[in-house]
Amino acid sequence: MKNDLNRLMERENINAIWILGSAAHNAAMTYFTGSVHVSSGDLLIPRGQEPVLFCNAMEREEAASTGLKTINAAKYNYIELLKETGGNESKAGALIRKKMFEEIGLTKGRVSVYGKTELGEFLGMLNYLRELLPAVEFIGEGSMSILLETRATKDSQEIDHLRRMGKITTEVVAQTALNLQNCQVRKDEVLLNPDGQPVTIGAVKTRITLWLAEKGVENPEGTIFAIGRDAGIPHSAGTPDDLIRLGKTIIFDIYPQEAGGGYFFDFTRTWCLGYAPAEEAELFQDVKEVYDIIMGELVMNQYAPDFQDRTCELFEARGHKTIRQDSQLESGYVHSLGHGLGLDVHERPWFGKGAKPEDILAPGSVITIEPGLYYPEKGMGCRLEDSVWVRPDGKMEILADYPYDLVLPMKHWKA
């Protein structure tokens, strides 16, 4: 949580955090500003001091609505600096940043850089800024950053955002299921639209995006809706022209985001429409059993990768190969058990081998639990996923309940 940030900055000998870019679809910035209309800003967070948001004049009121201390960057007179530098935009930008840093007394030490901005423009400016502030070391931390460690635990307001997103997500999942169940079925077991044309993967995904938009949320990273062989490839989004057929496994992985780049949700179910062949049903049963065991064994403050090892052990006992046996595995259990969830769809705590000791199921963590089995050569795959809050009392709370049924009965078809 945010109140951990100063401690972590001290631990890593970081004197300040510098976040650039918009407050929209920019997780590092949004974490402090919320989803407001600040299209371009510089947020400086010196260790042990309050954050300062430098904004442009046209967005000063939006910036003030964040509750942060704000400074109007227009005071530095970019036009005059541009003239002074002979039209060199990179150098003028660096001079403005130098003034920002000096205004808050940040003229030496290690500064960790975050945010989203045009890379070439930023690098050009940074090269000049390093010359102007030679006692400042600019660093990038990567996927193990202290900011991601800070964000790994959520406060009650963040949980409210995630719970709301879970409600919307499962409503759209239910709407998708009902829409499919109401379809007519051709003799060859292909679903038909009311106009008699076959239902395709692409058409279903278009409807999902529309239904999410109608509920006021976004679908910036798309949706996985994959059938048959594609369901056997974990991150196959599905082939748009594929037809929806009865009896084939469909993996439906949906991860929408609050409008403006807020909190994500993450949820997966596996369906067979009408009926499930014996091999598909057995595959589903193995995944559901492992899911239930893992959910029953989750313990607060336990190292997250321990549960990945346990998942491998359970699948291996059921005759499936796992990624711990072969890191290049393409059939069987081929990915990690889960990940953290928040302003990014994938964030800490990490469950993989690259995790740090800090990647634990700490109180306040929100994680996904998503065991799966994949056999593209057999034309099938299965994954079940819920987003789980590690409550401060140690209980594991699924943030959006939804049935796990494999078979969805069809209203206009009988076996």
Secondary structure, 3 states (H helix, E strand, C coil): CHHHHHHHHHHCCCCEEEEEECCCCCHHHHHHHCCCCCCCEEEEEECCCCCEEEECHHHHHHHHCCCCEEEEHHHHCHHHHHHHCCCCHHHHHHHHHHHHHHHCCCCCEEEEEEECCCHHHHHHHHHHHHHHCCCEEEECCHHHCHHHHHHCECCHHHHHHHHHHHHHHHHHHHHHHHHHHCCEECCCCEEECCCCCECEHHHHHHHHHHHHHHCCEECCCCEEEEEHHHHHCCCCCCCCCCECECCCCEEEEECCEECCCCCECCEEEEEEECCCCHHHHHHHHHHHHHHHHHHHHCCCCCEHHHHHHHHHHHHHHCCCCECCCCCCCCCEECCCCCEECCCCCCEEEECCCCCCCCCECCCCEEEEECCEEEEHHHCEEEECEEEEEECCCCCEEECCCCCCCCEECCCCCCC
